[in-house]
Amino acid sequence: MLDHYSRLPAAATTPGSVVALVDAAGRVERELIGNWLAAGGIAQEFGTTAPVTQLDLDPGAVSNRLVGRQDDPLVVPVRVLWLPPERDGVRRTSFGDLLTMSNPRKPNRFMQRRLVTKAPDRHLVLTGAPARLSELRANNPGAAGAPEAFARAIVRAGIVALERAERAVIGDRYKVPRLVVEEILDSPAFLRRLDAVAAAAELPAREVYRRAEKALRELVAAQSRLVSDLFTQAMRPVHASTWKVDDDPAGLDGLRALNRRYPLVFLPSHRSYVDAFVLGDILARNDFPPNHVVGGANLSFWPLGSIARRTGTVFIRRSFGDDEVYKAVVEEYFAYLLAKRFNLEWYFEGGRTRTGKLRPPRYGLLNYLAAALRSSRIDDVMLVPVSITYERLNEIGAIADEQTGGRKQAEGLAWLARYVRNQQHSAGHVYVRFGTPLSGRERLAAHGDPLGPPTAAENPEQADLEQRAVQRLAFEVAVGINEVTPITVNALTTLVLLGVHERALTRTELGAAIAPVLGYIESRDLPRGELGTLRTDHGLSVVLEQLAVAKVVTVYRGGLEPVYSIGAGAHLEAAFYRNSAVHWFANRAILELAVLSAVEAPEGDQLRVGWEAAYRLRDLLKFEFFFPERAEFTSQLTAEMLRVDPHWHRRTAAGTVGSEILAQLADSGFMMAHRVLRSFFDAQLVMAERLAAHDPAIPVDKKAFLDECLQVGKQMLLQQRLHSPESVSSELFGSALKLAANHNLLAPGDDPADLVERRVRFAAELRDISARISRAATLDPSNRLDPR
């Protein structure tokens, strides 16, 4: 097809004739192209003096007058490109242009006449890269037996060639696909797959084709350059007035170079509905083609859905079960976009985080990407982990309410209006960072995927290998996001304040508690925002006042000096900020609890007990954090210990861990276990105790059980059996339930007494961990400061 066109040297174009495939929308455009051809435009462009025949870029005309020719003409697509007026050095559409009731990129015939006379710089005659008719036949092996299909292929290819030529003028940010549904429905491979689906389901092939076309038209994003321009301008104020965007120029330069060879799949963390607008604006300003953003059908309500679809959003059903036709359509559409090197974007956590921490990934869309690689439809695709981190989120109150049993507000016009209104308050920085791109083919192969043709139906072993490879790839993406997620000023401030139980701190006390943690962050050279501002009294005061405005921190000013604490009822909001960075301190927190376990053990057995405790904690937290394999985890924990005690190897050569290690942990200026892990283990404890009380003969109903955990968790909080309201969270209880299932503690078995015993033992273990966390809290210097 014209995908393979190249500019031909003059010597190659001189013989034979030329067919100009004219893509004209009206009389003015036909006159402009006719005058250009008459003035020798083809000769000037391609250096040929061969006679030129004009032919409409239309399947009927091409079928009747081109596909049956016996000579080998040079085929050149031609159209008129209309340009918006130049504004600040950039040609783009604005809302002011709409007053003319005409699209500046597609002006009506009256406006075209005026522009030709008054603004000749607003149009040019454009040619797409040419090809010989013989080349087009070679690119379409079935051309001889299907002239109509061949004609449609020529038309599609001509349009693609013209689109590419346009982008050379207007920029890659306007790269949009054309005639997608038609090309997919003409694909012999796709039609064969639909035939197979029809045969397996014992349905008429015509009915399956009809359903496939309907699903495609529902799915395919019909991008519009006009709507993209206007939508970007309309939505930019929603976030531009709220956050100062801090992006990653070096990362963008590397991705731009990579995108010349491979399609990119951007996989961002998901903390806000505004994520896609922030990332999309950054990419547009850096002349990236627009991503096809895969979103849930819950956001396809009018008018947002209609607009978003025209800016590249692909609304996909949240669940399509055993609908094999829809599955085939989704897989084919993904493969089509990637094969044409269109970039994709989706939020692989499956939804916004409710805790601020990266959620476990969903694998569904990654499976379609892997299927495209296995079928050799694409050579490779580069997965780009993206971290989007907000210093403050104005929607966080609603997120916190959902965690305590509140109903999620249904999306709609009223919801959208409230959402936009709530964004009109300054919220500091939003940091967008790009992780190391991952080769889809290379990483799947490294994880054991055979990357062969689909044989899962006959070979369950291969299906298992493929599934595990996709899961490990998703894990790598999550790690890549975490590795570039910066620690913000609000994350560090709330981290410290949440570790001071029911105490308010002066700025001096808070600064003293922050300083050693800040030193730790800097010594490890962790990604961070403007944390240096927390070193000054003024900078810390500004951060605290902003948190007070957001009602996360409360300030009492009636005494000798202001004192600050987490606001009543704001612990979940504070935890959201803290949790965006909590993964950076998880190993340190595990180390503290492992040391506490070790010092309780008999002398000579302490080192073994300490390591066993660390591995056990890693297992209990595997649904909360993305831990590496055991050997790498051991290496990371050893490095953490050496930061606390550089002489640790010498001290433990005898296999003992003395109490001096605890002193060194405390002398480092901070303890992390109670700040980082307490909420997760408290939530697990609630779940474990309710599970121990659950009848072993009755299966656990997930929804009812989580509701019970929420209600009992609130009671335990009132009884002060839980440390903080942040533990009473449906998200945390859900992860805890996954852990219980992983430990085979849910399903009734053949021995109810054994199940009860294991559930009781599990709850007792969590109570022991809770006690060690409380002990770690007492060792923290910020909890030992004398009141002033």
C-alpha positions, 0 to 999 in steps of 0.5 A: 500500500502507500505505507510503502511509498517513497519519493522516487528519483526523477529517472524512475518517474519519467517513463509511462504516465501519471495518475493524480488521485484528487481528493477534493471536497468542492469546486474551489479545491478542484480548481486549485488542484487543476490549476496546479497540475496545469502549471506543471506541479507534478513535473516540479514535484517529481521531475517527470514530464509524463502526461497526467490523468486526473481521477477522483480519490473514490473507490468507484472511480478507482475501480472503473478507471485504474485497477484494470489498467495494463500499463504501470502508471505512477499514482500520486494522491493530491489534495488541498490543505487549508491552514488556520491563521497563525497565532503566536507563531503557531497555526491552530484553531481557536473558539474565535474561529467558530464565530465564522461558522466554519472550520478553519481546517475545512472552510466552506466554499464561500470562505474558501473563495475568500481565503484564496483571494485575501489570505493565499498563505492559508492553503497549499496543494499537497501531494502524498508519496507516490507508488507505481500501480504494480507496487500497489498490486504487490502490496495487495496479493488478492487484487486480481480476484477482488477489484472492488477491495483493491480499489478500497485499499488504494483509496485508504492508502492514498488517504494515509499518504496524504495524512502523512504529508499533512503532518510534515506541515502541521506537526505530529500532534495532529496524527489521526487514523482514517477509515479504520472500520473499513480497513479492518472489515476488509482484512482477510485475517479478521474475516477468517477469525469472525468465521471461526467465531460464527462456527464455534457459536453456531451462528450465521456468519452474516449475524457475526459480521453485523455484530462486529461492525457495530462493535467496531463503530462503537469502539473506534475513536473518530478523531477530529483535528478541530475538536482536538484543538478546541478541547485542549484549549477548553480543558487546559484551564481546568488543570493549568490554573490549579497545578504548576506542571513539572514534566520531564524534558529529557524523558520526552526527548528519549521517547520522541526518538523511540517513537520514530521506530515503535508505537508507544503505550503510555501506562500512567498511575491513576490518581485523578480524572484529570490525569489524561488531560495533564498528560495529553497537554504535555504530549501535545505541547511537545508535538507527540501524536495524540494517544488513543486513550482507553477509558471506561464506558462510564465516562461516555455520557453526553456531551463528554463522550461525544467530544472525547471520542473525537479527541482519541478516547476509546470507550471500552466496555468494563466487562464483556464476559464471553462475548467472543465477537467483542473480544475479537474486535478489541484485539483486532483494533489494538493490533491495527493501531499498534501496527500503524504506529499509533500510540495508546494510553490506558490506566492499568490499575483499572481505576483511580487509586483510593489510597494514594498508593499504586494499585495492583495492575489489571491484565486484560488490555495487556493481554490484547497487546501480547496477542498482537505480538504473538500473532506477529502483527507488530514487531514490537511495542514499547511500554512507558511507565508514567508517574503522575503525582499531585501535591494536592488533589481537590477531589480527595474528600470524595475519594476518602468518603468512598473508602468508608462506605460512601456511595460513588457519585455517578458520572454525568453533567452535574458531576462534571460541572462540580468536578470542574468547579472544584479544580479552580483552586491552586494545588501546587505542582503536578509531577509527570515523570517517565520511567524506563521504556520496556520492550513488550516482545523482549520482556514477555520473552524474558518472562517465558512467553513462547510468543508463538501462534495462539494454541492455548485451546490445545495447550494449557501449559502454553496458556499458563506461560503466557498468563504468567509472562503478562503478569510479570510484565505488568509487575515491571511496569508498576515497579517502573512507575514507582521508581520515578514517583517523586516524594512531594512536600505534602507526602513527607509532611503527612508522613511525619504527622501521621506518625505522631499519635494524637499530638500536635507539633509546633513548627520547630518540632515538626521541622526536627522530625522532618529533618532526618527523613529528609536527610535519608531521602537525599542520601539515597537520592530518591526522586523528590519535589521541592523538599528543600522548602521544608528546611526553612521555617517559612517554607514549612509554614507555607506548606502547613498553611496550604494543608490547613486550607485543604482541611487536611491539617488543623492549626491551633493558634491560641497558645504561645505559638501555632501547633499543627496536627492532622485534622479530625476526620482527615486521616484518610486524606492525609494518608492519600498524600503520604501513600504516594511515596510510602513505597520508598520507605517500606523496606526500612519499615520491614527492617525495623520490625524484623530487628524487633523480632530478632531481639526477642529471639534466644541468643544465637538464633536472632539472625535467623529469626530476623530474616524469617520475620522479614520474609514473612512481612514481605509475604503479608504485604505482597498485595500492597507493595511491589517487592522484587524476587527474594534474592533482590529483596535480601540485597535491598534489605541488607543495603538498608541495614548498612545505612543504619549500621555500616559495621552490621556485617561485623557485628552479626558475624556471630549470628546475634543481633543485640539491642544496640541495633535498636538504639542505632535505629532510634538514633537515626532520627526516625522510625518508619514501621508505624508510619508506613505499615500500621494502616495495612496491618490494622486492616488485615487484623480487622479482616482476620478477626472477622474471618476467625469468627466466621462460620467455616462451613459457610463460603465468604460473600465478599461484598457482605464481608467487606461491609462487615469489616467496615462496620466492625472496623469503626467500632474497633477504632472507637474502642482504640483497638485501631490506631487511626481512621485510615485503617478503616478503608474498603480498599485496604480490607479488599487487599487483606481479603485477597491475602486471606484467599492466597493463604487458603483461609476463605474457602470451606474445606474438608476439615472445618476445625483445621480452617478455624485453627489456621484463621485464629493463628493468622489473627494472633500473628497479626496482633503480634505484628501490631504490638511490634509496630506499637513498640517501634512507635515508642522508639521514634524520637518524635514520639519521645519529645518532651512537651513544651 
